[in-house]
C-alpha cells in the first residue's frame, strides 16, 4: 500500500536533495541537463510534506531524455513510469517496493518553459508568503487524513489551491 504520510518539516531535506543531486549529476555526466532543482513541499522551509524529495530536471529535449534516462536512472534505483498520461514530462520514483520500503525520491523531467517548469513559481510564492504556506500546510494535513490511501485523489484535491496560487504567482500565464 502506498499510504500518504505527511511529516513535519525536516531541516535535512535540502541537504538530502543536494546529496542526491550530486550523485545523479556524477552518474549522468554524459547527459545534457540544464538544471536539477529541489521541487515540491520539501523545498519550502517549514512546510510539512510527504517525506519524499522531489527533484525537477530541466532538459533541452524531452524526447532525448525519454530515450536515455530510464536506463541510466534505473542503475541508480529509479523506476520509470512509462504509462504516465502526462506526456509533457517524465516521472521516476526511487524506493518503491520491491527495491525499497517506501518512496524516498521523485524525479520530474521537463523542458524549459513547460507547465511543470512554471510550477517553480508555486514554491517561490509559498516561500515568500507564509500565510499562504500555512494554509497549504493545513490543506495537506486534512487531505492526507481524507485520502490517506489514494495518492491520485490527494493530488487532485490540492489542485484548486495550487491553481489559485499559480494565478497570483504567474499572472502572465493562463492556468
SVG drawing of the C-alpha trace seen along z (x, -y; Angstrom):
<svg xmlns="http://www.w3.org/2000/svg" viewBox="-12 -39 42 46">
<polyline fill="none" stroke="black" stroke-width="0.4" points="0.0,0.0 1.2,-3.5 -0.1,-5.4 0.2,-9.2 2.3,-10.3 2.7,-14.0 5.7,-14.6 6.7,-17.8 9.4,-19.8 12.8,-18.1 15.7,-20.6 17.8,-17.9 15.6,-17.8 17.6,-20.5 20.9,-18.6 19.3,-15.3 18.4,-16.9 21.9,-18.2 23.4,-14.7 21.1,-13.1 21.6,-15.8 25.4,-15.3 25.0,-11.5 22.8,-11.9 25.0,-14.5 28.0,-12.2 26.2,-9.3 24.7,-11.4 27.8,-13.4 27.4,-12.5 23.7,-13.6 22.7,-17.2 20.8,-18.5 20.2,-22.3 19.4,-22.2 18.2,-20.0 16.0,-21.9 14.6,-21.0 10.9,-21.0 7.7,-20.4 6.9,-20.8 10.2,-19.5 11.8,-22.5 9.7,-25.0 11.2,-25.9 8.9,-24.9 6.4,-23.1 5.1,-19.7 5.4,-17.3 5.3,-13.7 8.9,-12.8 9.9,-12.4 12.5,-14.6 11.1,-15.9 13.6,-17.0 12.9,-18.8 15.2,-18.1 15.2,-20.7 16.4,-19.1 16.9,-20.6 14.9,-17.9 12.2,-15.6 12.5,-13.0 16.2,-12.6 15.6,-12.3 12.9,-9.7 15.4,-7.6 18.3,-7.8 17.1,-8.5 15.1,-5.3 18.1,-3.0 20.5,-5.5 18.3,-6.2 17.4,-2.5 21.0,-1.9 20.6,-4.5 17.5,-2.7 14.8,-4.7 11.7,-3.2 10.3,-5.0 6.5,-5.5 6.3,-4.7 2.5,-4.9 2.3,-8.5 -0.7,-10.1 1.0,-13.5 3.1,-13.4 4.8,-16.7 7.1,-15.2 8.8,-12.1 8.4,-10.7 10.7,-8.5 10.4,-7.1 13.1,-5.8 12.4,-3.5 9.1,-1.8 8.9,2.0 10.4,4.3 13.5,2.0 12.8,0.3 10.3,0.0 8.7,-3.3 9.2,-6.2 12.2,-8.4 12.7,-10.5 10.7,-11.6 12.3,-12.9 10.2,-15.0 11.7,-15.8 10.6,-18.6 11.8,-21.2 12.4,-24.9 9.1,-26.9 6.9,-23.8 3.9,-23.9 5.8,-21.8 8.9,-24.2 6.5,-27.0 5.4,-25.3 8.6,-26.6 6.6,-29.8 4.3,-28.0 7.3,-27.0 8.7,-30.5 5.4,-32.1 4.8,-30.0 8.3,-30.6 7.7,-34.3 4.1,-34.2 4.0,-32.4 0.2,-32.9 -0.4,-31.0 2.2,-28.4 0.3,-27.8 -3.0,-27.5 -1.4,-24.9 0.0,-23.0 -3.4,-22.8 -4.9,-21.6 -2.3,-19.0 -2.8,-17.6 -6.6,-17.5 -6.4,-15.8 -3.9,-13.2 -6.5,-12.2 -9.2,-12.1 -7.3,-10.4 -4.6,-8.6 -4.5,-5.6 -5.4,-7.4 -2.5,-9.3 -4.3,-10.5 -7.3,-11.8 -5.0,-13.6 -3.1,-15.2 -6.3,-16.2 -7.9,-17.6 -4.9,-20.1 -5.3,-21.3 -7.8,-24.2 -5.4,-25.7 -2.4,-25.2 -4.2,-26.7 -5.3,-29.8 -1.8,-30.4 -0.3,-29.9 -2.7,-32.6 -1.3,-35.0 2.3,-33.9 2.3,-33.9 -0.5,-36.3 1.1,-36.4 0.4,-32.7 -3.0,-31.3 -3.7,-28.3"/>
</svg>
